[in-house]
Amino acid sequence: MLAEKQVELEETGGALAPTSDQDLAWAKENLRWSNEQPLSDLANVLRVLERHPEFKGRYIYNETLNKVLDKGALMLEWRISECCAVIQERFIPEIAENTVNNALVICANRNGTRK
C-alpha cells in the first residue's frame, strides 16, 4: 500500500489524486478544477458534503449544543479530523482542516437544525 501511494505521489507531482476510479469520476463531474487539480476551497468541500452520496444529508446543526451532528453523533474534534482526512484522501488533497470544519457548519445549517 505504501509503495502504491509513493507511485501516486510521483505521478501527481506530490499531491494525491482521488483514490479510486469512482471517486475520480465523481470529482471530475462535481468539483471545480484548475490545472488538473481540484480547487482547495470551501465551495468544493461543500460540493462533496452536499452532493456525494456518502455525505449528502448526514450533517445537521444542533442549536442547543452549538455543534454539528453526524447522523445524530456529535462531531467532536477527532471526527472533524477524520472527515477532513477522508476528503483529503479521496477528493481534495490540499484542503485545510479549518476549511472542512467551516463547510461542515454551513452544510449542517443548510440541512436543518435540531434544538
Residue frames as a rotation matrix with the C-alpha (Angstrom) as fourth column:
MET 1
0.574 0.819 0.000 0.00
0.819 -0.574 0.000 0.00
0.000 0.000 -1.000 0.00
LEU 2
0.445 -0.484 -0.753 2.80
0.154 -0.787 0.597 2.42
-0.882 -0.382 -0.276 0.89
ALA 3
-0.639 -0.707 0.304 4.54
0.384 0.050 0.922 1.70
-0.667 0.706 0.239 -2.43
GLU 4
-0.113 0.695 0.710 1.28
0.985 -0.018 0.174 2.42
0.134 0.719 -0.682 -4.28
LYS 5
0.795 0.409 -0.448 0.91
0.513 -0.847 0.138 5.78
-0.323 -0.340 -0.883 -2.51
GLN 6
-0.049 -0.902 -0.429 4.54
0.141 -0.431 0.891 6.62
-0.989 -0.017 0.148 -3.36
VAL 7
-0.654 -0.130 0.745 3.85
0.726 0.167 0.667 5.95
-0.211 0.977 -0.015 -7.05
GLU 8
0.399 0.878 0.264 0.73
0.903 -0.426 0.054 8.15
0.160 0.217 -0.963 -6.85
LEU 9
0.598 -0.232 -0.767 2.75
0.286 -0.832 0.475 10.93
-0.749 -0.504 -0.431 -5.24
GLU 10
-0.510 -0.860 -0.006 5.33
0.243 -0.150 0.958 10.76
-0.825 0.488 0.285 -8.01
GLU 11
-0.498 0.373 0.783 2.69
0.867 0.181 0.465 10.65
0.032 0.910 -0.414 -10.75
THR 12
0.557 0.805 0.202 0.78
0.778 -0.591 0.213 13.66
0.291 0.039 -0.956 -9.41
GLY 13
-0.059 -0.671 0.739 3.79
0.236 -0.729 -0.643 15.78
0.970 0.136 0.202 -8.56
GLY 14
-0.916 -0.400 0.041 3.38
0.029 -0.168 -0.985 15.40
0.401 -0.901 0.166 -4.80
ALA 15
-0.468 0.821 0.327 -0.40
-0.860 -0.338 -0.382 15.69
-0.203 -0.459 0.865 -4.45
LEU 16
-0.826 0.247 0.507 -2.54
0.194 0.969 -0.156 12.63
-0.530 -0.030 -0.848 -4.00
ALA 17
-0.732 0.629 -0.263 -5.21
-0.516 -0.258 0.817 12.25
0.446 0.733 0.513 -6.63
PRO 18
0.249 0.876 0.413 -8.65
-0.967 0.251 0.051 10.81
-0.058 -0.412 0.909 -5.83
THR 19
-0.414 -0.628 0.660 -8.10
-0.728 0.663 0.174 7.23
-0.546 -0.408 -0.731 -4.72
SER 20
-0.358 0.303 0.883 -10.46
0.403 0.903 -0.146 5.27
-0.842 0.303 -0.446 -6.94
ASP 21
-0.899 0.069 0.432 -11.82
0.412 -0.199 0.889 5.50
0.147 0.978 0.151 -10.45
GLN 22
0.082 0.996 -0.042 -15.30
0.912 -0.058 0.407 6.09
0.403 -0.072 -0.913 -9.00
ASP 23
0.319 -0.024 -0.948 -14.05
0.672 -0.699 0.244 8.93
-0.669 -0.714 -0.207 -6.78
LEU 24
-0.727 -0.652 -0.214 -12.15
0.280 -0.566 0.775 10.46
-0.626 0.504 0.595 -9.68
ALA 25
-0.646 0.561 0.518 -15.15
0.621 -0.009 0.784 10.27
0.445 0.828 -0.342 -12.00
TRP 26
0.395 0.817 -0.420 -17.40
0.913 -0.299 0.277 11.78
0.100 -0.493 -0.864 -9.33
ALA 27
0.036 -0.477 -0.878 -14.86
0.527 -0.737 0.423 14.52
-0.849 -0.478 0.225 -8.59
LYS 28
-0.888 -0.389 0.246 -14.44
0.393 -0.360 0.846 15.37
-0.241 0.848 0.473 -12.28
GLU 29
-0.341 0.851 0.398 -18.22
0.702 -0.051 0.711 15.76
0.625 0.522 -0.580 -12.66
ASN 30
0.570 0.761 -0.309 -18.92
0.720 -0.282 0.634 17.66
0.395 -0.584 -0.709 -9.43
LEU 31
0.351 -0.502 -0.790 -15.88
0.638 -0.489 0.594 19.65
-0.685 -0.713 0.149 -8.33
ARG 32
0.979 -0.144 -0.144 -14.25
-0.201 -0.781 -0.591 22.74
-0.027 0.608 -0.794 -9.73
TRP 33
0.533 -0.814 0.229 -10.77
0.753 0.580 0.310 22.16
-0.385 0.007 0.923 -11.17
SER 34
0.862 -0.414 -0.292 -7.68
-0.494 -0.813 -0.307 24.16
-0.111 0.409 -0.906 -12.11
ASN 35
-0.004 -0.942 -0.337 -4.54
-0.957 0.101 -0.271 22.75
0.289 0.321 -0.902 -13.73
GLU 36
-0.042 0.066 -0.997 -5.73
-0.217 0.973 0.073 19.13
0.975 0.219 -0.027 -13.35
GLN 37
-0.870 -0.194 -0.453 -6.22
0.390 0.291 -0.874 19.58
0.302 -0.937 -0.178 -9.58
PRO 38
0.239 0.968 -0.074 -9.45
0.805 -0.155 0.572 20.12
0.543 -0.197 -0.817 -7.65
LEU 39
-0.105 -0.230 0.968 -9.61
-0.192 -0.950 -0.246 23.61
0.976 -0.212 0.056 -6.18
SER 40
-0.472 -0.158 -0.867 -8.84
0.768 0.410 -0.493 23.60
0.433 -0.899 -0.072 -2.45
ASP 41
-0.848 0.227 0.478 -11.64
-0.318 -0.941 -0.118 25.86
0.423 -0.252 0.870 -1.33
LEU 42
-0.718 0.625 0.307 -14.80
-0.336 0.076 -0.939 26.00
-0.610 -0.777 0.156 0.74
ALA 43
0.091 0.811 -0.579 -17.08
-0.960 -0.083 -0.268 25.69
-0.266 0.580 0.770 -2.30
ASN 44
-0.200 -0.214 -0.956 -15.54
-0.624 0.780 -0.044 22.36
0.755 0.588 -0.290 -3.33
VAL 45
-0.993 -0.116 -0.022 -15.80
-0.052 0.600 -0.798 20.91
0.106 -0.791 -0.602 0.19
LEU 46
-0.394 0.918 0.037 -19.45
-0.587 -0.221 -0.779 21.95
-0.708 -0.329 0.626 0.26
ARG 47
0.084 0.390 -0.917 -19.95
-0.958 0.283 0.033 20.17
0.273 0.876 0.397 -3.05
VAL 48
-0.690 -0.371 -0.621 -18.55
-0.207 0.924 -0.322 16.97
0.693 -0.094 -0.715 -1.53
LEU 49
-0.964 0.262 0.043 -20.64
0.010 0.198 -0.980 17.26
-0.265 -0.944 -0.194 1.64
GLU 50
-0.267 0.933 -0.239 -23.87
-0.559 -0.352 -0.751 18.20
-0.785 -0.067 0.616 -0.13
ARG 51
0.267 0.389 -0.882 -23.68
-0.964 0.111 -0.242 16.13
0.004 0.914 0.405 -3.32
HIS 52
-0.617 -0.561 -0.551 -21.70
-0.586 0.796 -0.154 12.94
0.525 0.228 -0.820 -2.72
PRO 53
0.262 0.844 -0.468 -23.99
-0.275 0.530 0.802 10.02
0.925 -0.082 0.371 -1.78
GLU 54
-0.094 -0.375 -0.922 -21.86
0.729 0.605 -0.320 9.10
0.678 -0.703 0.217 1.26
PHE 55
-0.878 -0.343 -0.334 -22.11
0.479 -0.641 -0.599 12.59
-0.009 -0.686 0.727 2.75
LYS 56
-0.667 0.640 0.380 -25.38
-0.186 -0.638 0.747 14.04
0.721 0.428 0.545 1.44
GLY 57
0.306 0.929 0.210 -27.86
-0.352 -0.095 0.931 14.71
0.885 -0.359 0.298 4.26
ARG 58
0.047 -0.363 -0.930 -25.61
0.651 0.718 -0.247 13.32
0.758 -0.594 0.270 7.01
TYR 59
-0.757 -0.547 -0.358 -24.96
0.631 -0.468 -0.619 16.53
0.172 -0.694 0.699 8.89
ILE 60
0.409 0.823 0.394 -27.38
0.519 -0.565 0.641 18.72
0.750 -0.058 -0.658 10.84
TYR 61
-0.571 -0.603 0.557 -26.79
-0.053 -0.650 -0.758 21.52
0.819 -0.463 0.339 13.31
ASN 62
0.128 0.547 -0.827 -27.74
0.898 0.290 0.331 21.28
0.421 -0.785 -0.454 16.99
GLU 63
0.196 0.019 0.980 -28.54
0.015 -1.000 0.017 24.80
0.981 0.011 -0.196 18.22
THR 64
0.968 0.203 0.149 -28.55
-0.145 -0.032 0.989 23.83
0.205 -0.979 -0.002 21.90
LEU 65
0.615 -0.789 0.020 -25.05
0.595 0.480 0.645 22.34
-0.518 -0.384 0.764 21.74
ASN 66
0.697 -0.320 -0.642 -23.90
-0.548 -0.815 -0.188 24.77
-0.463 0.483 -0.743 19.06
LYS 67
-0.445 -0.833 0.328 -22.34
-0.449 0.525 0.723 21.78
-0.775 0.174 -0.608 17.26
VAL 68
-0.121 0.296 -0.947 -22.66
-0.943 0.263 0.203 19.75
0.309 0.918 0.248 14.09
LEU 69
0.099 0.210 0.973 -24.15
-0.507 0.852 -0.133 16.27
-0.856 -0.480 0.190 14.34
ASP 70
-0.581 -0.292 -0.760 -23.22
-0.795 0.406 0.451 13.42
0.176 0.866 -0.468 12.01
LYS 71
-0.227 0.624 -0.748 -26.21
-0.069 0.755 0.652 11.06
0.971 0.200 -0.128 11.83
GLY 72
0.774 0.632 0.024 -27.02
-0.003 -0.035 0.999 12.12
0.633 -0.774 -0.025 15.39
ALA 73
0.448 -0.702 -0.553 -23.46
0.894 0.340 0.292 11.74
-0.017 -0.625 0.780 16.74
LEU 74
0.875 -0.163 -0.456 -21.71
-0.009 -0.947 0.321 14.86
-0.484 -0.277 -0.830 18.00
MET 75
0.707 -0.661 0.254 -18.88
0.383 0.055 -0.922 15.97
0.595 0.749 0.292 15.71
LEU 76
0.793 -0.541 -0.280 -16.02
0.182 -0.229 0.956 16.07
-0.581 -0.809 -0.084 18.17
GLU 77
0.375 -0.726 -0.576 -12.59
-0.756 -0.599 0.263 17.28
-0.536 0.337 -0.774 17.12
TRP 78
-0.578 -0.644 0.501 -11.40
-0.263 0.728 0.633 13.80
-0.772 0.235 -0.590 16.15
ARG 79
0.126 0.702 0.700 -14.49
0.650 0.475 -0.593 13.26
-0.749 0.530 -0.397 13.97
ILE 80
0.863 0.122 -0.491 -13.82
-0.202 -0.807 -0.555 16.52
-0.464 0.578 -0.671 12.14
SER 81
-0.094 -0.979 -0.181 -10.20
-0.797 -0.035 0.603 15.46
-0.596 0.201 -0.777 11.61
GLU 82
-0.475 -0.010 0.880 -11.37
0.227 0.965 0.134 12.10
-0.850 0.263 -0.456 10.32
CYS 83
0.621 0.758 0.202 -13.84
0.471 -0.154 -0.868 13.73
-0.627 0.634 -0.453 7.92
CYS 84
0.623 -0.479 -0.619 -11.07
-0.635 -0.771 -0.041 16.03
-0.457 0.419 -0.785 6.70
ALA 85
-0.425 -0.842 0.331 -8.72
-0.494 0.523 0.695 13.09
-0.759 0.132 -0.638 6.13
VAL 86
-0.069 0.501 0.863 -11.36
0.590 0.718 -0.370 11.28
-0.805 0.484 -0.344 4.05
ILE 87
0.890 0.425 -0.165 -11.95
0.153 -0.621 -0.769 14.37
-0.429 0.659 -0.618 1.90
GLN 88
0.279 -0.877 -0.392 -8.20
-0.801 -0.438 0.409 14.90
-0.530 0.200 -0.824 1.51
GLU 89
-0.514 -0.541 0.665 -7.57
-0.194 0.829 0.524 11.28
-0.835 0.140 -0.531 0.58
ARG 90
-0.194 0.547 0.815 -10.50
0.713 0.648 -0.265 10.85
-0.673 0.530 -0.516 -1.79
PHE 91
0.590 0.652 0.477 -11.26
0.802 -0.403 -0.441 14.25
-0.095 0.642 -0.761 -3.30
ILE 92
0.820 -0.228 0.525 -9.25
-0.058 -0.945 -0.321 17.39
0.569 0.233 -0.789 -2.40
PRO 93
0.344 -0.745 -0.572 -5.68
0.758 0.580 -0.299 16.57
0.554 -0.331 0.764 -1.30
GLU 94
-0.614 -0.750 0.247 -4.64
0.517 -0.618 -0.592 20.06
0.597 -0.235 0.767 -0.27
ILE 95
0.263 0.815 0.516 -7.72
0.060 -0.547 0.835 21.10
0.963 -0.189 -0.193 1.73
ALA 96
-0.747 -0.519 0.416 -7.19
-0.313 -0.279 -0.908 22.58
0.587 -0.808 0.046 5.21
GLU 97
-0.636 0.492 -0.595 -8.99
0.727 0.639 -0.249 21.13
0.258 -0.591 -0.764 8.23
ASN 98
-0.693 0.368 -0.620 -10.34
0.154 -0.765 -0.625 24.57
-0.705 -0.529 0.473 9.12
THR 99
-0.703 0.432 -0.566 -11.98
-0.710 -0.380 0.593 24.80
0.041 0.818 0.573 5.68
VAL 100
-0.614 0.479 -0.627 -13.62
0.187 0.860 0.475 21.39
0.767 0.175 -0.618 6.19
ASN 101
-0.676 0.349 -0.649 -14.84
0.699 0.025 -0.715 22.47
-0.233 -0.937 -0.261 9.63
ASN 102
-0.705 0.407 -0.581 -16.38
-0.355 -0.911 -0.207 25.64
-0.614 0.061 0.787 8.18
ALA 103
-0.656 0.450 -0.606 -18.01
-0.583 0.208 0.786 23.64
0.480 0.868 0.126 5.39
LEU 104
-0.710 0.390 -0.587 -19.47
0.551 0.826 -0.117 21.19
0.439 -0.407 -0.801 7.91
VAL 105
-0.657 0.460 -0.597 -21.14
0.356 -0.509 -0.784 24.04
-0.664 -0.728 0.171 9.81
ILE 106
-0.616 0.422 -0.666 -22.56
-0.715 -0.653 0.248 25.58
-0.330 0.629 0.704 6.62
CYS 107
-0.690 0.319 -0.650 -23.74
-0.277 0.713 0.644 22.22
0.669 0.624 -0.403 5.30
ALA 108
-0.748 0.390 -0.538 -25.32
0.657 0.553 -0.513 21.27
0.098 -0.737 -0.669 8.64
ASN 109
-0.614 0.528 -0.587 -27.21
-0.044 -0.765 -0.643 24.57
-0.788 -0.368 0.493 8.80
ARG 110
-0.595 0.387 -0.705 -28.45
-0.802 -0.218 0.556 24.11
0.061 0.896 0.440 5.25
ASN 111
-0.709 0.277 -0.648 -29.64
0.063 0.941 0.333 20.58
0.702 0.195 -0.685 6.11
GLY 112
0.421 0.901 0.108 -31.62
0.002 -0.120 0.993 21.83
0.907 -0.418 -0.052 9.10
THR 113
-0.574 -0.577 0.581 -31.25
-0.541 -0.265 -0.798 22.34
0.615 -0.772 -0.159 12.79
ARG 114
0.178 0.558 -0.810 -32.26
0.497 0.660 0.564 20.49
0.850 -0.503 -0.160 15.92
LYS 115
0.117 -0.078 0.990 -32.83
-0.655 -0.755 0.018 22.05
0.746 -0.651 -0.139 19.30
